[in-house]
Amino acid sequence: MFQRVKTILLLIQSTLCEEYNVDEKIIFATMYVESGYNFNANNPLCTGIMEINKGYAQYFCDTLNISNITSPENNIRCGVY
């Protein structure tokens, strides 16, 4: 299971990093520091593996044309953006 999650994370991350021209190492470091790679990280202000501030949820949904910031792919997309 862990290997499957890791593979999915790498695929999502490398695709998004390439799309937004961001170094993957920065994103891996951010995910580690913000959530310890926990997809379900949540606190009163932030959510997801990238710990995206909930106050910016609407901005990200509108700007990136996504429906929410909680799915792993969308959360990483917000963090890479």
RAFENMO-V954682 format. One record per residue. SS is DSSP state (helix for helix, strand for strand, loop for the rest). PSI is psi in radians with two decimals (none if undefined). OMEGA is omega in degrees with one decimal (999 if undefined). Layout:
BEGIN
ss:SS psi:PSI omega:OMEGA
ss:SS psi:PSI omega:OMEGA
END
This chain:
BEGIN
ss:loop psi:-0.83 omega:-179.5
ss:helix psi:-0.74 omega:-179.1
ss:helix psi:-0.66 omega:179.0
ss:helix psi:-0.79 omega:178.7
ss:helix psi:-0.76 omega:179.7
ss:helix psi:-0.75 omega:179.5
ss:helix psi:-0.78 omega:179.1
ss:helix psi:-0.78 omega:178.7
ss:helix psi:-0.80 omega:-179.2
ss:helix psi:-0.72 omega:179.7
ss:helix psi:-0.87 omega:179.6
ss:helix psi:-0.85 omega:-175.1
ss:helix psi:-0.81 omega:-177.6
ss:helix psi:-0.65 omega:177.9
ss:helix psi:-0.81 omega:-178.8
ss:helix psi:-0.69 omega:179.2
ss:helix psi:-0.67 omega:177.8
ss:helix psi:-0.76 omega:-178.8
ss:helix psi:-0.71 omega:-176.4
ss:helix psi:0.10 omega:177.7
ss:loop psi:0.92 omega:179.5
ss:loop psi:2.41 omega:179.1
ss:loop psi:2.21 omega:-178.8
ss:helix psi:-0.60 omega:-178.7
ss:helix psi:-0.63 omega:178.4
ss:helix psi:-0.72 omega:-178.2
ss:helix psi:-0.76 omega:176.7
ss:helix psi:-0.75 omega:179.4
ss:helix psi:-0.72 omega:179.4
ss:helix psi:-0.78 omega:179.1
ss:helix psi:-0.69 omega:179.8
ss:helix psi:-0.84 omega:-176.8
ss:helix psi:-0.75 omega:-175.0
ss:helix psi:-0.73 omega:-172.4
ss:helix psi:-0.04 omega:-175.0
ss:loop psi:0.55 omega:-178.1
ss:loop psi:0.48 omega:-179.9
ss:loop psi:1.95 omega:178.6
ss:loop psi:-0.55 omega:-173.5
ss:loop psi:0.26 omega:179.7
ss:loop psi:2.42 omega:-177.5
ss:strand psi:2.36 omega:171.4
ss:loop psi:3.10 omega:-175.8
ss:loop psi:-0.46 omega:-176.4
ss:loop psi:-0.50 omega:-170.4
ss:strand psi:2.82 omega:-177.9
ss:strand psi:2.63 omega:171.8
ss:loop psi:3.06 omega:-176.0
ss:loop psi:-0.51 omega:178.2
ss:loop psi:0.00 omega:-179.0
ss:loop psi:1.00 omega:178.8
ss:strand psi:2.30 omega:-179.8
ss:strand psi:2.20 omega:-177.4
ss:helix psi:-0.43 omega:178.5
ss:helix psi:-0.35 omega:179.6
ss:helix psi:0.10 omega:-176.1
ss:helix psi:-0.86 omega:-177.6
ss:helix psi:-0.71 omega:177.8
ss:helix psi:-0.87 omega:-179.4
ss:helix psi:-0.73 omega:179.2
ss:helix psi:-0.76 omega:179.8
ss:helix psi:-0.82 omega:-175.6
ss:helix psi:-0.73 omega:-175.4
ss:helix psi:0.03 omega:179.9
ss:loop psi:0.90 omega:177.1
ss:loop psi:2.82 omega:-176.4
ss:loop psi:-0.40 omega:179.0
ss:loop psi:2.91 omega:-179.7
ss:loop psi:0.14 omega:-173.6
ss:loop psi:-0.42 omega:178.5
ss:loop psi:2.56 omega:-178.3
ss:helix psi:-0.79 omega:-178.8
ss:helix psi:-0.83 omega:179.8
ss:helix psi:-0.68 omega:-179.9
ss:helix psi:-0.76 omega:177.9
ss:helix psi:-0.70 omega:177.9
ss:helix psi:-0.78 omega:178.1
ss:helix psi:-0.76 omega:-178.4
ss:helix psi:-0.62 omega:179.5
ss:helix psi:-0.63 omega:-178.2
ss:loop psi:none omega:999
END
